[in-house]
Amino acid sequence: MKSSPCHPGSRPAALHQIHALLAAALLCGCAATKAPKPAPALPAAPGPHPIVGTWSWTLPGKSCAETWQYRANGTRQGTSGEEVTQGSYEIPRVPGLLGFYRLTETVTTSNGKRDCSGDLHQNPEDGATESVTRFIQFSPQRDQFIVCKAESLQACFGPLKRVPD
C-alpha cells in the first residue's frame, strides 16, 4: 500500500502524537469555555440616601440663608435666619411614580427664634411637636433638589444645593 499524505494511516507516529495532543488541548479548551462561571458577587449594600448631607439655599431677594443637614441615622438639623431646629425625618429609598420623594420631618427641638420668613415656630419642648410632609425632587446629578407641597411642580421652592463636605 502506498502512503498518502491524506490518509491517516500513512502519517509517522510523531505526527500522530502531535495531532493527539492538539486534539486533547482543543477538547480541554472547549470544556473550559463551557465550565460554569463563578456566581456573580452580591451587590454592594446600598450607600446612604441621596438626601444625606448638608443643603443650603437663599430666599429670593433676601440675604437670609437656610441650611438643612440630614444625617444617615434619620436625624436632621435646620438653620433659617436665627432659628435652629433639631428633629427626625423619614424618606423612602426610591421616589414615587412621579419622581418625587415623600419627606416627612418632625421638629423635636427649636431655639424659638424667627426663621428667614419671619415666622416663629412653637418650641416642641412645650408639648407641641410639628410634623410636615414635603415632596422633593433631585436634579439628575443629585447635587440639588426642589421642595414642593405636593407631587407636582405647582408650588415649589429651591433649589437647595449640596454643601461640599
Contact map, one row per residue, 1 for C-alpha under 8 A:
111000000000000000000000000000000000000000000000000000000000000000000000000000000000000000000000000000000000000000000000000000000000000000000000000000000000000000000
111100000000000000000000000000000000000000000000000000000000000000000000000000000000000000000000000000000000000000000000000000000000000000000000000000000000000000000
111110101100000000000000000000000000000000000000000000000000000000000000000000000000000000000000000000000000000000000000000000000000000000000000000000000000000000000
011111100100000000000000000000000000000000000000000000000000000000000000000000000000000000000000000000000000000000000000000000000000000000000000000000000000000000000
001111110110000000000000000000000000000000000000000000000000000000000000000000000000000000000000000000000000000000000000000000000000000000000000000000000000000000000
000111110100000000000000000000000000000000000000000000000000000000000000000000000000000000000000000000000000000000000000000000000000000000000000000000000000000000000
001111111110000000000000000000000000000000000000000000000000000000000000000000000000000000000000000000000000000000000000000000000000000000000000000000000000000000000
000011111110000000000000000000000000000000000000000000000000000000000000000000000000000000000000000000000000000000000000000000000000000000000000000000000000000000000
001000111110000000000000000000000000000000000000000000000000000000000000000000000000000000000000000000000000000000000000000000000000000000000000000000000000000000000
001111111111000000000000000000000000000000000000000000000000000000000000000000000000000000000000000000000000000000000000000000000000000000000000000000000000000000000
000010111111101100000000000000000000000000000000000000000000000000000000000000000000000000000000000000000000000000000000000000000000000000000000000000000000000000000
000000000111111100000000000000000000000000000000000000000000000000000000000000000000000000000000000000000000000000000000000000000000000000000000000000000000000000000
000000000011111110000000000000000000000000000000000000000000000000000000000000000000000000000000000000000000000000000000000000000000000000000000000000000000000000000
000000000001111111000000000000000000000000000000000000000000000000000000000000000000000000000000000000000000000000000000000000000000000000000000000000000000000000000
000000000011111111100000000000000000000000000000000000000000000000000000000000000000000000000000000000000000000000000000000000000000000000000000000000000000000000000
000000000011111111110000000000000000000000000000000000000000000000000000000000000000000000000000000000000000000000000000000000000000000000000000000000000000000000000
000000000000111111111000000000000000000000000000000000000000000000000000000000000000000000000000000000000000000000000000000000000000000000000000000000000000000000000
000000000000011111111100000000000000000000000000000000000000000000000000000000000000000000000000000000000000000000000000000000000000000000000000000000000000000000000
000000000000001111111110000000000000000000000000000000000000000000000000000000000000000000000000000000000000000000000000000000000000000000000000000000000000000000000
000000000000000111111111000000000000000000000000000000000000000000000000000000000000000000000000000000000000000000000000000000000000000000000000000000000000000000000
000000000000000011111111100000000000000000000000000000000000000000000000000000000000000000000000000000000000000000000000000000000000000000000000000000000000000000000
000000000000000001111111110000000000000000000000000000000000000000000000000000000000000000000000000000000000000000000000000000000000000000000000000000000000000000000
000000000000000000111111111000000000000000000000000000000000000000000000000000000000000000000000000000000000000000000000000000000000000000000000000000000000000000000
000000000000000000011111111100000000000000000000000000000000000000000000000000000000000000000000000000000000000000000000000000000000000000000000000000000000000000000
000000000000000000001111111110000000000000000000000000000000000000000000000000000000000000000000000000000000000000000000000000000000000000000000000000000000000000000
000000000000000000000111111111000000000000000000000000000000000000000000000000000000000000000000000000000000000000000000000000000000000000000000000000000000000000000
000000000000000000000011111111100000000000000000000000000000000000000000000000000000000000000000000000000000000000000000000000000000000000000000000000000000000000000
000000000000000000000001111111110000000000000000000000000000000000000000000000000000000000000000000000000000000000000000000000000000000000000000000000000000000000000
000000000000000000000000111111111000000000000000000000000000000000000000000000000000000000000000000000000000000000000000000000000000000000000000000000000000000000000
000000000000000000000000011111111100000000000000000000000000000000000000000000000000000000000000000000000000000000000000000000000000000000000000000000000000000000000
000000000000000000000000001111111110000000000000000000000000000000000000000000000000000000000000000000000000000000000000000000000000000000000000000000000000000000000
000000000000000000000000000111111110000000000000000000000000000000000000000000000000000000000000000000000000000000000000000000000000000000000000000000000000000000000
000000000000000000000000000011111110000000000000000000000000000000000000000000000000000000000000000000000000000000000000000000000000000000000000000000000000000000000
000000000000000000000000000001111111000000000000000000000000000000000000000000000000000000000000000000000000000000000000000000000000000000000000000000000000000000000
000000000000000000000000000000111111100000000000000000000000000000000000000000000000000000000000000000000000000000000000000000000000000000000000000000000000000000000
000000000000000000000000000000000111110000000000000000000000000000000000000000000000000000000000000000000000000000000000000000000000000000000000000000000000000000000
000000000000000000000000000000000011111000000000000000000000000000000000000000000000000000000000000000000000000000000000000000000000000000000000000000000000000000000
000000000000000000000000000000000001111100000000000000000000000000000000000000000000000000000000000000000000000000000000000000000000000000000000000000000000000000000
000000000000000000000000000000000000111110000000000000000000000000000000000000000000000000000000000000000000000000000000000000000000000000000000000000000000000000000
000000000000000000000000000000000000011111000000000000000000000000000000000000000000000000000000000000000000000000000000000000000000000000000000000000000000000000000
000000000000000000000000000000000000001111100000000000000000000000000000000000000000000000000000000000000000000000000000000000000000000000000000000000000000000000000
000000000000000000000000000000000000000111110000000000000000000000000000000000000000000000000000000000000000000000000000000000000000000000000000000000000000000000000
000000000000000000000000000000000000000011111000000000000000000000000000000000000000000000000000000000000000000000000000000000000000000000000000000000000000000000000
000000000000000000000000000000000000000001111100000000000000000000000000000000000000000000000000000000000000000000000000000000000000000000000000000000000000000000000
000000000000000000000000000000000000000000111110000000000000000000000000000000000000000000000000000000000000000000000000000000000000000000000000000000000000000000000
000000000000000000000000000000000000000000011111000000000000000000000000000000000000000000000000000000000000000000000000000000000000000000000000000000000000000000000
000000000000000000000000000000000000000000001111100000000000000000000000000000000000000000000000000000000000000000000000000000000000000000000000000000000000000000000
000000000000000000000000000000000000000000000111110100000000000000000001000000000000000000000000000000000000000000000000000000000000000000000000000000000000000000000
000000000000000000000000000000000000000000000011111100000000000000000001000000000000000000001000000000000000000000000000000000000000000000000000000000000000000000000
000000000000000000000000000000000000000000000001111110000000000000000000000000000000000000000000000000000000000000000000000000000000000000000100000000000000000000000
000000000000000000000000000000000000000000000000111110000000000000000100000000000000000000000000000000000000000000000000000000000000000000000000000000000000000000000
000000000000000000000000000000000000000000000001111111000000000000001111000000000000000000000000000000000000000000000000000000000000000000000000000000000000000000000
000000000000000000000000000000000000000000000000011111100000000000001110000000000000000000000000000000000000000000000000000000000000000000000000000000000000000001101
000000000000000000000000000000000000000000000000000111110000000000111100000000000000000000000000000000000000000000000000000000000000000000000000000000000000000001111
000000000000000000000000000000000000000000000000000011111000000000111000000000000000000000000000000000000000000000000000000000000000000000000000000000000000000111100
000000000000000000000000000000000000000000000000000001111100000011110000000000000000000000000000000000000000000000000000000000000000000000000000000000000000000111100
000000000000000000000000000000000000000000000000000000111110000011100000000000000000000000000000000000000000000000000000000000000000000000000000000000000000011110000
000000000000000000000000000000000000000000000000000000011111011111000000000000000000000000000000000000000000000000000000000000000000000000000000000000000000000000000
000000000000000000000000000000000000000000000000000000001111111111000000000000000000000000000000000000000000000000010000000000000000000000000000000000000000000000000
000000000000000000000000000000000000000000000000000000000111110000000000000000000000000000000000000000000000000000000000000000000000000000000000000000000000000000000
000000000000000000000000000000000000000000000000000000000011111000000000000000000000000000000000000000000000000000000000000000000000000000000000000000000000000000000
000000000000000000000000000000000000000000000000000000000111111100000000000000000000000000000000000000000000000000000000000000000000000000000000000000000000000000000
000000000000000000000000000000000000000000000000000000000110111110000000000000000000000000000000000000000000000000000000000000000000000000000000000000000000000000000
000000000000000000000000000000000000000000000000000000000110011111000000000000011000000000000000000000000000000000010000000000000000000000000000000000000000000000000
000000000000000000000000000000000000000000000000000000011110001111100000000000011000000000000000000000000000000000010000000000000000000000000000000000000000000000000
000000000000000000000000000000000000000000000000000000011110000111110000000001111000000000000000000000000000000000010000000000000000000000000000000000000000000000000
000000000000000000000000000000000000000000000000000001111000000011111000000001110000000000000000000000000000000000000000000000000000000000000000000000000000000000000
000000000000000000000000000000000000000000000000000001110000000001111100000111100000000000000000000000000000000000000000000000000000000000000000000000000000000000000
000000000000000000000000000000000000000000000000000111100000000000111110000111000000000000000000000000000000000000000000000000000000000000000000000000000000000000000
000000000000000000000000000000000000000000000000001111000000000000011111011110000000000000000000000000000000000000000000000000000000000000000000000000000000000000000
000000000000000000000000000000000000000000000000000110000000000000001111111100000000000000000000000000000000000000000000000000000000000000000000000000000000000000000
000000000000000000000000000000000000000000000001100100000000000000000111111000000000000000000000000000000000000000000000000000000000000000000000000000000000000000000
000000000000000000000000000000000000000000000000000000000000000000000011111000000000000000000000000000000000000000000000000000000000000000000000000000000000000000000
000000000000000000000000000000000000000000000000000000000000000000000111111100000000000111000000000000000000000000000000000000000000000000000000000000000000000000000
000000000000000000000000000000000000000000000000000000000000000000000111111110000000011110000000000000000000000000000000000000000000000000000000000000000000000000000
000000000000000000000000000000000000000000000000000000000000000000011110011111000000011110000000000000000000000000000000000000000000000000000000000000000000000000000
000000000000000000000000000000000000000000000000000000000000000000011100001111100001111000000000000000000000000000000000000000000000000000000000000000000000000000000
000000000000000000000000000000000000000000000000000000000000000001111000000111110011110000000000000000000000000000000000000000000000000000000000000000000000000000000
000000000000000000000000000000000000000000000000000000000000000001110000000011111111100000000000000000000000000000100000000000000000000000000000000000000000000000000
000000000000000000000000000000000000000000000000000000000000000111100000000001111111000000000000000000000000000001110000000000000000000000000000000000000000000000000
000000000000000000000000000000000000000000000000000000000000000111000000000000111110000000000000000000000000000001110000000000000000000000000000000000000000000000000
000000000000000000000000000000000000000000000000000000000000000000000000000000111111000000000000000000000000000011110000000000000000000000000000000000000000000000000
000000000000000000000000000000000000000000000000000000000000000000000000000001111111100000000000000000000000011111100000000000000000000000000000000000000000000000000
000000000000000000000000000000000000000000000000000000000000000000000000000011110111110000000000000000000000011110000000000000000000000000000000000000000000000000000
000000000000000000000000000000000000000000000000000000000000000000000000000011100011111000000000000000000011111000000000000000000000000000000000000000000000000000000
000000000000000000000000000000000000000000000000000000000000000000000000001111000001111100000000000000000011110000000000000000000000000000000000000000000000000000000
000000000000000000000000000000000000000000000000000000000000000000000000001110000000111110000000000000001111100000000000000000000000000000000000000000000000000000000
000000000000000000000000000000000000000000000000000000000000000000000000011100000000011111000000000000001111000000000000000000000000000000000000000000000000000000000
000000000000000000000000000000000000000000000000000000000000000000000000011100000000001111100000000000111100000000000000000000000000000000000000000000000000000000000
000000000000000000000000000000000000000000000000000000000000000000000000010000000000000111110000000000111000000000000000000000000000000000000000000000000000000000000
000000000000000000000000000000000000000000000000000000000000000000000000000000000000000011111000000011110000000000000000000000000000000000000000000000000000000000000
000000000000000000000000000000000000000000000000000000000000000000000000000000000000000001111110000011100000000000000000000000000000000000000000000000000000000000000
000000000000000000000000000000000000000000000000100000000000000000000000000000000000000000111110000000000000000000000000000000000000000000000000000000000000000000000
000000000000000000000000000000000000000000000000000000000000000000000000000000000000000000011111000010000000000000000000000000000000000000000000000000000000000000000
000000000000000000000000000000000000000000000000000000000000000000000000000000000000000000011111111111000000000000000000000000000000000000000000000000000000000000000
000000000000000000000000000000000000000000000000000000000000000000000000000000000000000000000111111111000000000000000000000000000000000000000000000000000000000000000
000000000000000000000000000000000000000000000000000000000000000000000000000000000000000000000011111100000000000000000000000000000000000000000000000000000000000000000
000000000000000000000000000000000000000000000000000000000000000000000000000000000000000000000011111100000000000000000000000000000000000000000000000000100000000000000
000000000000000000000000000000000000000000000000000000000000000000000000000000000000000000000011111110000000000000000000000000000000000010000000000000000000000000000
000000000000000000000000000000000000000000000000000000000000000000000000000000000000000000000011111111000000000000000000000000000000001110000000000000100000000000000
000000000000000000000000000000000000000000000000000000000000000000000000000000000000000000110111001111100000000000000000000000000000001110000000000000000000000000000
000000000000000000000000000000000000000000000000000000000000000000000000000000000000000000110011000111110000000000000000000000000000111100000000000000000000000000000
000000000000000000000000000000000000000000000000000000000000000000000000000000000000000011110000000011111000000000000000000000000000111100000000000000000000000000000
000000000000000000000000000000000000000000000000000000000000000000000000000000000000000011100000000001111100000000000000000000000011110000000000000000000000000000000
000000000000000000000000000000000000000000000000000000000000000000000000000000000000001111000000000000111110000000000000000000000011100000000000000000000000000000000
000000000000000000000000000000000000000000000000000000000000000000000000000000000000001110000000000000011111000000000000000000001111000000000000000000000000000000000
000000000000000000000000000000000000000000000000000000000000000000000000000000000000111100000000000000001111110000000000000100001110000000000000000000000000000000000
000000000000000000000000000000000000000000000000000000000000000000000000000000000000111100000000000000000111110000000000000110001100000000000000000000000000000000000
000000000000000000000000000000000000000000000000000000000000000000000000000000000000111000000000000000000011111000000000001110000000000000000000000000000000000000000
000000000000000000000000000000000000000000000000000000000000000000000000000000000011110000000000000000000011111110000000111110000000000000000000000000000000000000000
000000000000000000000000000000000000000000000000000000000000000000000000000000000011100000000000000000000000111110000000001000000000000000000000000000000000000000000
000000000000000000000000000000000000000000000000000000000000000000000000000000000011000000000000000000000000011111000001111000000000000000000000000000000000000000000
000000000000000000000000000000000000000000000000000000000000000000000000000000000111000000000000000000000000011111100001100000000000000000000000000000000000000000000
000000000000000000000000000000000000000000000000000000000000000000000000000000011110000000000000000000000000000111111111100000000000000000000000000000000000000000000
000000000000000000000000000000000000000000000000000000000000000000000000000000111110000000000000000000000000000011111111000000000000000000000000000000000000000000000
000000000000000000000000000000000000000000000000000000000010000111000000000000011100000000000000000000000000000001111110000000000000000000000000000000000000000000000
000000000000000000000000000000000000000000000000000000000000000000000000000000000000000000000000000000000000000001111110000000000000000000000000000000000000000000000
000000000000000000000000000000000000000000000000000000000000000000000000000000000000000000000000000000000000000001111111000000000000000000000000000000000000000000000
000000000000000000000000000000000000000000000000000000000000000000000000000000000000000000000000000000000000000001111111100000000000000000000000000000000000000000000
000000000000000000000000000000000000000000000000000000000000000000000000000000000000000000000000000000000000000111100111110000000000000000000000000000000000000000000
000000000000000000000000000000000000000000000000000000000000000000000000000000000000000000000000000000000000010111000011111000000000000000000000000000000000000000000
000000000000000000000000000000000000000000000000000000000000000000000000000000000000000000000000000000000000010100000001111101010000000000000000000000000000000000000
000000000000000000000000000000000000000000000000000000000000000000000000000000000000000000000000000000000000111100000000111111111000000000000000000000000000000000000
000000000000000000000000000000000000000000000000000000000000000000000000000000000000000000000000000000000011110000000000011111111100000000000000000000000000000000000
000000000000000000000000000000000000000000000000000000000000000000000000000000000000000000000000000000000001110000000000001111111000000000000000000000000000000000000
000000000000000000000000000000000000000000000000000000000000000000000000000000000000000000000000000000000000000000000000011111110000000000000000000000000000000000000
000000000000000000000000000000000000000000000000000000000000000000000000000000000000000000000000000000000000000000000000001111111000000000000000000000000000000000000
000000000000000000000000000000000000000000000000000000000000000000000000000000000000000000000000000000000000000000000000011111111100000000000000000000000000000000000
000000000000000000000000000000000000000000000000000000000000000000000000000000000000000000000000000000000111000000000000001110111110000000000000000000000000000000000
000000000000000000000000000000000000000000000000000000000000000000000000000000000000000000000000000000000111000000000000000100011111000000000000000000000000000000000
000000000000000000000000000000000000000000000000000000000000000000000000000000000000000000000000000000011110000000000000000000001111100000000000000000000000000000000
000000000000000000000000000000000000000000000000000000000000000000000000000000000000000000000000000000011100000000000000000000000111110000000000000000000000000000000
000000000000000000000000000000000000000000000000000000000000000000000000000000000000000000000000000001111000000000000000000000000011111000000000000010000000000000000
000000000000000000000000000000000000000000000000000000000000000000000000000000000000000000000000000001110000000000000000000000000001111100000000001111000000000000000
000000000000000000000000000000000000000000000000000000000000000000000000000000000000000000000000000111100000000000000000000000000000111110000000001111100000000000000
000000000000000000000000000000000000000000000000000000000000000000000000000000000000000000000000000111100000000000000000000000000000011111000000111100000000000000000
000000000000000000000000000000000000000000000000000000000000000000000000000000000000000000000000001110000000000000000000000000000000001111100000111000000000000000000
000000000000000000000000000000000000000000000000000000000000000000000000000000000000000000000000000000000000000000000000000000000000000111111111110000000000000000000
000000000000000000000000000000000000000000000000000000000000000000000000000000000000000000000000000000000000000000000000000000000000000011111111100000000000000000000
000000000000000000000000000000000000000000000000000000000000000000000000000000000000000000000000000000000000000000000000000000000000000001111110000000000000000000000
000000000000000000000000000000000000000000000000000000000000000000000000000000000000000000000000000000000000000000000000000000000000000001111111000000000000000000000
000000000000000000000000000000000000000000000000010000000000000000000000000000000000000000000000000000000000000000000000000000000000000001111111100000000000000000000
000000000000000000000000000000000000000000000000000000000000000000000000000000000000000000000000000000000000000000000000000000000000000001111111100000000000000011000
000000000000000000000000000000000000000000000000000000000000000000000000000000000000000000000000000000000000000000000000000000000000000001101111110000000000001111000
000000000000000000000000000000000000000000000000000000000000000000000000000000000000000000000000000000000000000000000000000000000000000111100111111000000000011110000
000000000000000000000000000000000000000000000000000000000000000000000000000000000000000000000000000000000000000000000000000000000000000111000001111100000001111100000
000000000000000000000000000000000000000000000000000000000000000000000000000000000000000000000000000000000000000000000000000000000000011110000000111110000001111000000
000000000000000000000000000000000000000000000000000000000000000000000000000000000000000000000000000000000000000000000000000000000000011100000000011111111111100000000
000000000000000000000000000000000000000000000000000000000000000000000000000000000000000000000000000000000000000000000000000000000000111000000000001111110011000000000
000000000000000000000000000000000000000000000000000000000000000000000000000000000000000000000000000000000000000000000000000000000000011000000000000111111010000000000
000000000000000000000000000000000000000000000000000000000000000000000000000000000000000000000000010100000000000000000000000000000000001000000000000111111000000000000
000000000000000000000000000000000000000000000000000000000000000000000000000000000000000000000000000000000000000000000000000000000000000000000000000111111110000000000
000000000000000000000000000000000000000000000000000000000000000000000000000000000000000000000000000000000000000000000000000000000000000000000000000101111111000000000
000000000000000000000000000000000000000000000000000000000000000000000000000000000000000000000000000000000000000000000000000000000000000000000000000100011111000000000
000000000000000000000000000000000000000000000000000000000000000000000000000000000000000000000000000000000000000000000000000000000000000000000000000111011111100000000
000000000000000000000000000000000000000000000000000000000000000000000000000000000000000000000000000000000000000000000000000000000000000000000000011110001111110000000
000000000000000000000000000000000000000000000000000000000000000000000000000000000000000000000000000000000000000000000000000000000000000000000000011100000011111000000
000000000000000000000000000000000000000000000000000000001000000000000000000000000000000000000000000000000000000000000000000000000000000000000000111000000001111100000
000000000000000000000000000000000000000000000000000000001000000000000000000000000000000000000000000000000000000000000000000000000000000000000001111000000000111110000
000000000000000000000000000000000000000000000000000000111000000000000000000000000000000000000000000000000000000000000000000000000000000000000001110000000000011111000
000000000000000000000000000000000000000000000000000000111000000000000000000000000000000000000000000000000000000000000000000000000000000000000011100000000000001111100
000000000000000000000000000000000000000000000000000011110000000000000000000000000000000000000000000000000000000000000000000000000000000000000011000000000000000111110
000000000000000000000000000000000000000000000000000011110000000000000000000000000000000000000000000000000000000000000000000000000000000000000000000000000000000011111
000000000000000000000000000000000000000000000000000001000000000000000000000000000000000000000000000000000000000000000000000000000000000000000000000000000000000001111
000000000000000000000000000000000000000000000000000011000000000000000000000000000000000000000000000000000000000000000000000000000000000000000000000000000000000000111
